[in-house]
Each structure stands twice: as C-alpha cells, then as structure tokens.
Amino acid sequence: MKPRKKTWQELPCGAIIEDLSAVLENKTGAWRSMRPVWKADRCINCLTCWIYCPDSAIMVEDGKMKGPDYNYCKGCGICANVCPPKVHAIEMVKEQK
C-alpha cells in the first residue's frame, strides 16, 4: 500500500516574504506588452481598479486615483475591465518600448 499523500491543508507554506523592502526595490513592470492609460477627466474615483489590481499598481492619494504605477504594473488589464463601462476611464494600449 502506498503512503497517503498530504492534503493541501497539511502542506507547509511555500514561501513567506519577511522583508518587504526587497519587493519594493524590484520594479516588476518592465516586461508588460500592454499598458493602462488613465483618463483623469473621465474617472469618477470609484476605486474599483484599485480594489481589483493584483499588483497594487494603482496609486491613490486622499481617496482619489492618481494613476497607474508603471514601475509595478504588469499590464494585465484587470483595471480596464472592472472600470464601469459608461465611465471607461482606463484604456489598454500597446506598450511602446
């Protein structure tokens, strides 16, 4: 009889980042192929893009969007997809290198 494999609850954690300063020093947005373009005049500051951004690459100050942080944005397009359709304040365009 084969030994029982561990379930996901029994497996050890794969990685823990204890020092976040190393993460912040490594800019991760250099390899994207698309980039979000924010239209401030259309934005209603609902901050839905900020909530859904998996890389925390939406800059917010005093409760208002300041735009994408291109140093960390990977161009996934989630921000543009969750922006309300009638607002359409974020558009994805090809990255120019």
C-alpha positions as CSV (number, residue, x, y, z in Angstrom):
1,M,0.0,0.0,0.0
2,K,1.3,3.5,-0.9
3,P,1.7,6.0,1.8
4,R,-1.1,8.6,2.0
5,K,-0.2,11.9,0.3
6,K,-0.7,15.1,2.3
7,T,-3.7,17.3,1.7
8,W,-3.3,20.9,0.8
9,Q,-4.1,21.8,4.5
10,E,-1.2,19.7,5.7
11,L,1.5,21.0,3.3
12,P,3.9,23.6,4.7
13,C,3.7,27.1,3.4
14,G,5.8,27.5,0.2
15,A,7.3,31.0,0.9
16,I,7.0,33.9,3.2
17,I,8.3,37.3,2.4
18,E,9.5,38.7,5.7
19,D,11.3,41.8,4.3
20,L,9.0,43.7,2.0
21,S,11.7,46.3,1.2
22,A,13.3,43.8,-1.2
23,V,10.0,43.5,-3.1
24,L,9.6,47.3,-3.4
25,E,13.1,47.7,-4.7
26,N,12.5,45.3,-7.6
27,K,10.5,47.1,-10.3
28,T,8.3,44.4,-12.0
29,G,6.5,46.3,-14.7
30,A,9.3,46.3,-17.4
31,W,8.1,43.3,-19.3
32,R,4.5,44.1,-20.0
33,S,3.2,44.2,-23.6
34,M,0.1,46.4,-22.8
35,R,-0.2,49.4,-20.5
36,P,-3.2,51.1,-18.9
37,V,-3.8,54.7,-19.9
38,W,-5.8,56.6,-17.3
39,K,-8.2,59.4,-18.4
40,A,-8.5,61.6,-15.3
41,D,-11.3,63.7,-16.8
42,R,-13.5,60.6,-17.1
43,C,-12.6,59.0,-13.7
44,I,-15.3,59.0,-11.0
45,N,-12.9,57.8,-8.3
46,C,-14.9,54.7,-7.5
47,L,-11.5,53.0,-6.9
48,T,-12.8,49.7,-8.3
49,C,-9.5,49.4,-10.2
50,W,-7.5,49.9,-7.0
51,I,-9.5,47.1,-5.3
52,Y,-9.0,44.6,-8.1
53,C,-5.4,45.3,-9.1
54,P,-3.4,42.2,-8.2
55,D,-0.1,44.1,-8.1
56,S,-1.3,47.1,-6.1
57,A,-0.2,49.3,-9.0
58,I,-2.9,51.9,-8.8
59,M,-1.8,55.0,-7.0
60,V,-4.3,56.6,-4.7
61,E,-3.9,59.7,-2.6
62,D,-6.5,61.2,-0.3
63,G,-9.2,58.8,-1.6
64,K,-8.6,59.8,-5.3
65,M,-6.9,57.9,-8.0
66,K,-3.6,59.4,-9.2
67,G,-3.0,56.9,-12.0
68,P,-1.2,53.6,-12.6
69,D,2.3,53.0,-11.1
70,Y,4.1,51.8,-14.2
71,N,7.0,50.6,-12.1
72,Y,4.9,47.7,-10.9
73,C,2.0,47.4,-13.4
74,K,2.3,44.2,-15.4
75,G,-0.4,45.2,-18.0
76,C,-2.9,42.5,-17.1
77,G,-5.9,44.8,-18.0
78,I,-8.0,44.0,-14.9
79,C,-8.2,47.7,-14.1
80,A,-9.7,48.5,-17.5
81,N,-12.1,45.5,-17.3
82,V,-13.5,46.5,-14.0
83,C,-13.8,50.2,-14.7
84,P,-17.5,50.9,-15.2
85,P,-18.5,50.7,-18.9
86,K,-20.1,54.1,-19.0
87,V,-17.0,55.7,-17.4
88,H,-14.3,53.9,-19.4
89,A,-11.5,55.9,-17.7
90,I,-8.8,53.2,-18.3
91,E,-7.9,52.0,-21.7
92,M,-5.3,49.4,-22.5
93,V,-2.8,50.3,-25.3
94,K,0.3,48.6,-26.7
95,E,3.4,49.3,-24.7
96,Q,5.9,51.4,-26.6
97,K,9.5,50.4,-25.9
